[in-house]
Amino acid sequence: AAAGGAARGRGVTSFQRKAAAGSRLAAVAGTRPSVRHGQLLISSGLPSLDCVLGGGVAVGTLLLIEEDKYGLYSNLLFKYFLAEGVVCGHDLFVASAKDHPDNILKQLPAPLLDDTQRNELGGEATAVKSEDFQDSMKIAWRYQNLPKMEASPTSTKFGHYYDVSKTMSPELSQSIKWRSFYLPEELSSQPKMKTCNMNSAYSRLLHSIQRIIYQEGFDGSDPQKKQKTILRIGIQSLGSMLWGDDICSNDTPEDIHSLTKFLYVLRGLLRKSLSACIITVPAHLIQNKAIMERVTNLSDTVVGLESFIGSERETNPLYKDYHGLVHVHQVPRLNSLICDVSDTKDLAFRLKRKLFTIERLHLPPDLSDTVSRASKQDLAESAKLLSSGCGAMAIGKKHLDF
Amino acid sequence: QGKFTLLRDTRTDGSFLVHHFLSFYLRAGCKVCFVALLQSFSHYNIVAQKLGVSLTAAKERGQLVFLEGLKSCLDLLFGEEEEQSGQPSPLQFMSESASSLKALFDFVRTSLTPTGSNSWKGPVLLVDDLSVLLSLGATPVAVLDFIHYCRVAVCSQLKGNIVVLVHSNEDSEDEENELVVNSLCHHSDLILWVEGLATGFCKDVHGQIKIIRRVSLELTAEQDHVQIYQYKIQDKNVTFFARGLSAAVL
């Protein structure tokens, strides 16, 4: 099944026709075929996010992260994606207008590959589990058989854990091939090129990506350059002012089409090559909401992060275990009529003792003697929030009060 | 014959209808011009194979003309400077500031005009999806002009059908999109409106579909016929049932 999946897994790229002579492609490190649609998947660097996305990020697709207010946690996800690429031996392409890619690569989190560290982590995870199962549920026995949200999957080859308190050793991060695109450096060089009426920074980035894909043979156009690895592309804070786009600073921006054109062409590049891309966008700064709607329609997977820092939720006892919420706005339908929609719509994340996990949001039980008005209001607010989510869902207008 | 069908989705993905119409018309033996702006060819091909039609075979025998938007834009941006065979790219409007969709319309017309050698039943134009054109720089008026020209060419002159998919949201802030969608709604003969359930996500019922037959356009003083069903999408087909009577309930 795995071999058949790998052969079928080329569905998204044009490799399907070229390999039609029945040749089996050797398995690429760090990938696995999806159970549902045979698509080749790579890990996003966060195993709990992989679970939410139906197994991982499909090769040839675009993962868009809507940044949280201060960009802290989206930056973390961005680094996890790149770190996973280093550990799996993939090629990296990092584009940024703010932090120099060299610095980004020096600050990748260290993988938890050491046995002692994994045991310590495993011990923590199993300790949590044994507390739950100490007495097999007596009261809520109906829930015994419900699948738990996998916060710590058992397989180790696909998806790794990272320690945010330590940085990756330079030997490891230099062991793979990586390219960078740092906008201030690129603007000074480069001759004229076709721009399609796009922002010049975006068109330079596209040309740079296309050049790498073509030269390194990721699109299979050159039969001599057989690529055995994936290209992971990371673009930080796209659409922000540093990219020369005024959609984040202006109610009526000059050019509202640059970002959407960029995403369209980028997806065209991704679809025909062995690559996957993560982009973080400061969505909370974009005034014109129509742009975000179009951006969502043009991306494959869209995940929004909402952190509690600075909001009244930080001190709200309902959310005391978590640092923010995760909204999965869109999951792609690839090569099939159905998509891998996770049943859990209410997700939250937390950064606890080196680990960043995404879990099902559990509201703590209301143990106060009197039902306080304040907490009931918060419950109503959070319930409204809980009902929004994935693209397949509607925002319920009425709060159904049970 | 000569009908304009609008596929409209709100809060959910209506692409299953596009796959259905594609395989339906190909199986019926019509000549199809598919302007596929959103996904790659292999995506449609694999789904069509599940539905029993091979797109590669249809392309080879000339029954299907496939415009893969994602590939054409790459040729446009990264292609060689010289014009290939003198024909401008159908997505020419992306690189011009005067955003007229004439090149796209010419492409549609040349692909659907019968060449005389093969006799296929009725030409069909399928567009997935029209809202992408707005994201790529076309003005709403240009998009509406394009649809109008296509209607004249395909529906009136060639007696063919047109099926177009658009996205819309109830409280959308995308005014240009709403303009296009509302205008198309007024001119369509049949509207298939796919919506997510108002009560939220459900595993067994993926949404509801409203079928509106625009009988009022025929000036017989009748109201539009509206039918509402709910549906569930499975791997190889979609099941429709009356509201509240999904298999999970019965």
HADDOCK unambig.tbl for C-alpha pairs under 7 A between the chains (distance, minus, plus):
assign (segid A and resid 11 and name CA) (segid B and resid 42 and name CA) 6.11 0.50 0.50
assign (segid A and resid 12 and name CA) (segid B and resid 42 and name CA) 6.18 0.50 0.50
assign (segid A and resid 12 and name CA) (segid B and resid 43 and name CA) 6.42 0.50 0.50
assign (segid A and resid 194 and name CA) (segid B and resid 77 and name CA) 6.20 0.50 0.50
assign (segid A and resid 196 and name CA) (segid B and resid 77 and name CA) 6.67 0.50 0.50
assign (segid A and resid 196 and name CA) (segid B and resid 94 and name CA) 5.82 0.50 0.50
assign (segid A and resid 196 and name CA) (segid B and resid 95 and name CA) 3.76 0.50 0.50
assign (segid A and resid 196 and name CA) (segid B and resid 96 and name CA) 6.97 0.50 0.50
assign (segid A and resid 197 and name CA) (segid B and resid 95 and name CA) 5.52 0.50 0.50
assign (segid A and resid 197 and name CA) (segid B and resid 96 and name CA) 6.92 0.50 0.50
assign (segid A and resid 257 and name CA) (segid B and resid 135 and name CA) 6.04 0.50 0.50
assign (segid A and resid 257 and name CA) (segid B and resid 136 and name CA) 6.13 0.50 0.50
assign (segid A and resid 257 and name CA) (segid B and resid 137 and name CA) 5.64 0.50 0.50
assign (segid A and resid 260 and name CA) (segid B and resid 135 and name CA) 5.75 0.50 0.50
assign (segid A and resid 260 and name CA) (segid B and resid 136 and name CA) 6.52 0.50 0.50
assign (segid A and resid 261 and name CA) (segid B and resid 135 and name CA) 6.85 0.50 0.50
assign (segid A and resid 261 and name CA) (segid B and resid 136 and name CA) 5.29 0.50 0.50
assign (segid A and resid 265 and name CA) (segid B and resid 70 and name CA) 6.71 0.50 0.50
assign (segid A and resid 265 and name CA) (segid B and resid 73 and name CA) 6.35 0.50 0.50
assign (segid A and resid 265 and name CA) (segid B and resid 74 and name CA) 6.42 0.50 0.50
assign (segid A and resid 268 and name CA) (segid B and resid 70 and name CA) 4.45 0.50 0.50
assign (segid A and resid 268 and name CA) (segid B and resid 71 and name CA) 6.06 0.50 0.50
assign (segid A and resid 268 and name CA) (segid B and resid 74 and name CA) 6.70 0.50 0.50
assign (segid A and resid 289 and name CA) (segid B and resid 173 and name CA) 6.01 0.50 0.50
assign (segid A and resid 290 and name CA) (segid B and resid 173 and name CA) 5.04 0.50 0.50
assign (segid A and resid 290 and name CA) (segid B and resid 174 and name CA) 4.34 0.50 0.50
assign (segid A and resid 294 and name CA) (segid B and resid 135 and name CA) 6.44 0.50 0.50
assign (segid A and resid 334 and name CA) (segid B and resid 43 and name CA) 6.51 0.50 0.50
assign (segid A and resid 335 and name CA) (segid B and resid 43 and name CA) 4.49 0.50 0.50
assign (segid A and resid 335 and name CA) (segid B and resid 44 and name CA) 6.83 0.50 0.50
assign (segid A and resid 335 and name CA) (segid B and resid 46 and name CA) 5.63 0.50 0.50
assign (segid A and resid 335 and name CA) (segid B and resid 47 and name CA) 5.66 0.50 0.50
assign (segid A and resid 336 and name CA) (segid B and resid 47 and name CA) 5.36 0.50 0.50
assign (segid A and resid 336 and name CA) (segid B and resid 235 and name CA) 6.86 0.50 0.50
assign (segid A and resid 337 and name CA) (segid B and resid 16 and name CA) 5.97 0.50 0.50
assign (segid A and resid 337 and name CA) (segid B and resid 47 and name CA) 6.87 0.50 0.50
assign (segid A and resid 337 and name CA) (segid B and resid 233 and name CA) 6.91 0.50 0.50
assign (segid A and resid 337 and name CA) (segid B and resid 234 and name CA) 6.99 0.50 0.50
assign (segid A and resid 337 and name CA) (segid B and resid 235 and name CA) 6.02 0.50 0.50
assign (segid A and resid 338 and name CA) (segid B and resid 233 and name CA) 6.47 0.50 0.50
assign (segid A and resid 338 and name CA) (segid B and resid 234 and name CA) 6.49 0.50 0.50
assign (segid A and resid 338 and name CA) (segid B and resid 235 and name CA) 6.27 0.50 0.50
assign (segid A and resid 387 and name CA) (segid B and resid 200 and name CA) 6.78 0.50 0.50
assign (segid A and resid 391 and name CA) (segid B and resid 11 and name CA) 6.13 0.50 0.50
assign (segid A and resid 391 and name CA) (segid B and resid 12 and name CA) 5.70 0.50 0.50
assign (segid A and resid 392 and name CA) (segid B and resid 11 and name CA) 6.52 0.50 0.50
assign (segid A and resid 392 and name CA) (segid B and resid 12 and name CA) 4.93 0.50 0.50
assign (segid A and resid 392 and name CA) (segid B and resid 196 and name CA) 6.25 0.50 0.50
assign (segid A and resid 392 and name CA) (segid B and resid 201 and name CA) 6.44 0.50 0.50
assign (segid A and resid 393 and name CA) (segid B and resid 11 and name CA) 6.71 0.50 0.50
assign (segid A and resid 393 and name CA) (segid B and resid 196 and name CA) 5.95 0.50 0.50
assign (segid A and resid 393 and name CA) (segid B and resid 197 and name CA) 6.94 0.50 0.50
assign (segid A and resid 393 and name CA) (segid B and resid 200 and name CA) 5.05 0.50 0.50
assign (segid A and resid 393 and name CA) (segid B and resid 201 and name CA) 4.50 0.50 0.50
assign (segid A and resid 394 and name CA) (segid B and resid 11 and name CA) 6.01 0.50 0.50
assign (segid A and resid 394 and name CA) (segid B and resid 196 and name CA) 5.65 0.50 0.50
assign (segid A and resid 394 and name CA) (segid B and resid 197 and name CA) 6.01 0.50 0.50
assign (segid A and resid 394 and name CA) (segid B and resid 198 and name CA) 5.50 0.50 0.50
assign (segid A and resid 394 and name CA) (segid B and resid 199 and name CA) 6.75 0.50 0.50
assign (segid A and resid 394 and name CA) (segid B and resid 200 and name CA) 4.83 0.50 0.50
assign (segid A and resid 394 and name CA) (segid B and resid 201 and name CA) 6.76 0.50 0.50
assign (segid A and resid 395 and name CA) (segid B and resid 198 and name CA) 6.88 0.50 0.50
assign (segid A and resid 395 and name CA) (segid B and resid 200 and name CA) 6.38 0.50 0.50
assign (segid A and resid 396 and name CA) (segid B and resid 198 and name CA) 5.73 0.50 0.50
assign (segid A and resid 396 and name CA) (segid B and resid 199 and name CA) 5.25 0.50 0.50
assign (segid A and resid 396 and name CA) (segid B and resid 200 and name CA) 5.93 0.50 0.50
